[in-house]
Amino acid sequence: MAENDIGFDTLAIHAGAQPDPTTGARATPIYQTTSYVFESVDHAASLFGLQAFGNIYTRIGNPTCAVLEERVAALEGGTAALAVASGHAAQLVTLHALMAPGDELVAANKLYGGSINQFTHSFKNFGWNVKWADADDPASFAAAITDKTKAIFIESIANPGGVITDIAAIAKVAKDANIPLIVDNTMATPYLIRPFEHGADIVVHSATKFLGGHGNSIAGVIVDGGTFPFAGDKRYPMLSEPREEYQGMILAETFGNFAFAIACRVLGLRDLGPALSPMNAFLVLTGIETLSLRMQRHCENAQKVAEYLSAHDKVSWVSYPGLAGDRYHGLAQQYCPKGAGAVFTFGLAGGYDAGVSLVSNLKLFSHLANIGDTRSLVIHPASTTHRQLTDAQKTAAGAGPDVVRLSVGIENVEDIIADLEQALSA
């Protein structure tokens, strides 16, 4: 049976995995080892020369991580994937393969606060610069592109606002400029949105969130869509120029439609070193097996919670694309008809102080800096995840002073709403 004929739920359980050939273990083993014995001197040479695939050192690749990589690639419809230590590591390794000092990235202004901070500050140390575009205005991306632009970066569903990005419209801008489009698909997961179907070239995940889904492991994944023509494009020398460390090999010519994933592994992960632990790969794999079941419940619960809050007299607004009157409702129906996700924001009439008070009075909700857990989570972004940003940046990112972000879990929705009710009453 061809992989594209296999259903999503089946892929989530089986893709990349086989019974262990030595022990017969059905669950993917945790290969907790640093290195691997070579069959011969020639075998070792072929592995180091990229003339054969296999295991060398767990910083570069690991059998448990390999199953995770193949599974996420299959779910996203990509050609290959690379698992790394976190979502931030996925962004770093991705851009390392594309950018050089002085290059620019055009990014949507509606992003996770940590990404805004990483792009604005940390990447300056590499000489990488960011230009911000309006996530709601594809033309603003075109206007920000210069001859130094090497990539466009957006989120499919933006954190914290839960707003839907018009991926296809921005993909057209990227294609017209012949620049790869990177989509962070953390909030949607491939169950709700598959960005490659809408023109993305590269997908990244914080697998810490919904893919793992249980708040017990940090991980990131890079997925190569195999669509961007790197071969011969001198703007991307790591892929299109001979690599001295691999005897003049040109990765884009040798590896074709999965060359980007190879470059991230053998040029980025190899030297930058943000390797994913086999234990965390195992935990994320286990979480993915129930991804569709969890996402269904997440979305059902979030819809009911958003409807409840939108009718509450102490709530001034709710931003959830599942609501019929929401600005992004049409895009939600277009891109994610199965549900609008589990994360959204709302504003309290009492502003900043009311937001702080609410999170202090909730009991079932956990007040912490994470999303995508089975448990319901809450945070006040302006005082936490987006604290480093200016007031203008906070507002632009959907994290103004009155904003409260919910990540609605899979508990009984009546209990979730009752907790909100008692906290709002307090």
ZAKOL-132288 format. One record per residue (C-alpha): x, y, z. Coordinates in steps of 0.02 Angstrom, whole numbers, plus 50000, padded with zeros to 5 digits. Each point is the difference from the previous one (the first is absolute). Last residue first. Example, Ala and Ser with C-alpha at 12.3 -4.5 7.8 and 13.67 -1.06 7.14 Angstrom:
BEGIN
506844994750357 499314982850033 
% end
This chain:
BEGIN
493085180352105 498544998249879 501224998349855 500954986550096 498414990550043 499405000649820 501674995049926 500054984650111 498214995649955 500425001649815 501434987450012 498944988250105 498585000249873 501294996949862 500484983450074 501904999949987 500845000449829 500965016150021 499695017949946 501585010149979 499405016950061 500845016849976 499475015450098 500155017149920 499665016250092 501785006849986 500204996149814 500624983249937 499364999349821 501725001349922 499695017949945 499435004450176 501544992550079 501135008249870 499245017050038 500194997450187 501824995349974 500464981650009 500954991150139 498384996250096 499274990049855 500024983050086 499685007150176 499155016250052 499235004249831 499644981649966 498794996950146 500014981150004 498784985650007 500084981249976 498704986449985 500794982850016 500304988649851 501435011949961 500125010249841 500615016250076 501395005050118 500535013950116 499054995650159 498435003550100 499134983150008 498125000749977 498964990050123 500205013150137 499865017349920 500135014450123 501755006449962 499724998949812 498485011250020 500855012750112 501445002849878 498765002749859 498945011750106 501535010450040 500475001749816 498275005249938 498424999750105 498874996749850 500934983849972 500694995649829 500014983149916 501314989049921 500024983549909 500824982950002 499084983849962 499915000149812 498745006349873 499214983349962 499824986749866 499735013549867 501795006050020 500585010349851 498435006649914 498794999450147 501325008050110 500335013249868 498165004650000 499955000950190 501525011550008 499095016150044 498924990850126 498115001249984 499704981549976 501134994950144 501254986549953 501295013349962 500215003950185 500425017650059 498815004050143 499535017650055 499485010550151 499814985750124 499215004650166 498224998949930 500254982249937 499224995449831 501654998749906 500714989950144 498734986049981 500194999149811 501894999450018 499864985950128 498864990149885 501165001849850 501534996250105 499214983850062 499614993649825 501725005249937 500964991550140 498894984549985 500364998049814 501845004250027 500154986450132 499274986349892 501045005449849 501635000450098 499784983450091 501514991249925 500915016749997 500204999550188 500954983649998 501175006949868 500275015650105 500484989350150 501204989349897 500845015449925 500205006950177 500884984150054 501104999849844 500645017350046 499845013249865 501645007449938 500325018750005 501824998049939 500435015549900 501294990149900 499134983849948 498265007350023 500355013349871 501124993349861 499604981450000 498215000750065 499345016549933 500854996549833 499184982949991 498285007450033 500315012849863 500584986649879 498364990450010 499405003949824 501684996949917 501314991550108 501565001049892 499605015749902 499395010250147 501424993550109 501425004949884 501444988450047 501735007849990 500884987050107 498715000450140 500885012450115 500325011549852 498165001449957 499725004649818 498695013849978 498114998549985 499454994350173 501115009750118 500185013149863 498195005850008 500015016349900 500994990549868 498434991249939 500654985949891 499014986650091 498925007950136 498364997949905 498745000450146 498714986050001 500764985950103 498805003950142 501384997950128 499364998050179 500935007050150 499514992950171 500225006450178 499994991850170 499665003150184 499204986150101 498684997050134 498605012349964 498844986449935 499655005049821 501544993549913 499355006649833 498965013250087 501415009550086 501784994350028 500044995449817 500435018249969 499784998049817 500765006049838 499364998649821 501025004049844 499435003849822 498235006250033 498795001349853 498284995750071 500124981049998 501715001650080 499175008850147 499034984650058 498695007150118 498874992150135 500784982850024 501675006449937 500215009350165 499035016350015 500945008650142 501734993749955 499895002849812 501415012749987 500025003549814 501595003949902 499775007149825 501524998549887 500425014949889 499755000549811 499255017650010 498404994749913 500034983950102 500125009350164 498595011849956 498954985249943 500384991050164 499345015550091 498314998149915 499994981250025 500395001250185 498615012050045 500414999850186 498684994650126 499935008750169 500264990350162 500495016150087 501514993250095 500714992649888 499535000949817 499164985949906 501014996049843 501485009750070 501055010349879 501815001549940 500615006449831 501764995549945 501655006149926 499725018849983 501595009349955 499395005449827 498555008350090 498294994150057 499015011250119 498745006049870 499574982149949 499664995650182 498905015450020 498994994449849 499474984450096 499065011050126 499284991250153 501694994150065 500655017849985 501854999049960 501535001450110 501775000949934 501304989250086 501895000849994 501284986150007 501765005650048 500244984350102 499965009650164 498465009149934 499124983150007 499855001650190 499105016849999 498565002449879 499814982349932 500164991550169 498895012850087 498654998749868 500144981150010 499815000450189 498475011149984 499114987349888 499625008549836 498815013149928 501225012249920 500294988349855 501824997949954 501115005849857 501764993350028 501545009649947 501814996149958 501485010150063 500924985050070 499434984249910 498294991949988 499194984349932 500724984950090 500185009750163 498185005349980 499374982250021 501234995850139 499475015250102 498144997649971 500074981650049 501055004450152 498645012150055 498734986049982 501074988950110 501394986950004 499994994849818 499094987649888 500365001049813 498734996549865 499854992849824 498935001349843 498515008950076 498164995150006 499785007150175 499494983450078 501344990549904 501375012450048 499424999050181 500134981049998 501684999249910 500805012050123 499274991450153 500644983249937 501725007749971 500035007150176 499914982450069 501364994149880 501175014550041 500795013449892 501305013849999 500275002650188 499644981550017 501614995249912 500304989949842 498384991749949 499574995749820 499765006549825 501354997149870 501095011149891 499895014550122 501914999850017 499944996050187 498854985349966 501044993649853 501605001050103 499224990250143 499414986449882 501734999049920 500814997950171 498784986250039 498284996450073 500065015750106 499514999650183 498805013850055 500115015350112 499205009350144 498754987050056 498265000350075 499094991749856 498275001550077 499074985949917 498525003049883 498544990250070 499794982849921 501544991950077 500524985249892 501684999450088 501275001649859 498955006249854 499035012650107 498234999949934 499835013649868 499695018650015 500215014249875 498135003049981 498984988050109 498965009350128 499805017449925 500004992149827 498474989850045 499095015350068 500405010049842 499364986749881 501144990449881 499825002849812 501415012849995 501154987050079 499724987849856 499304983050050 
% end
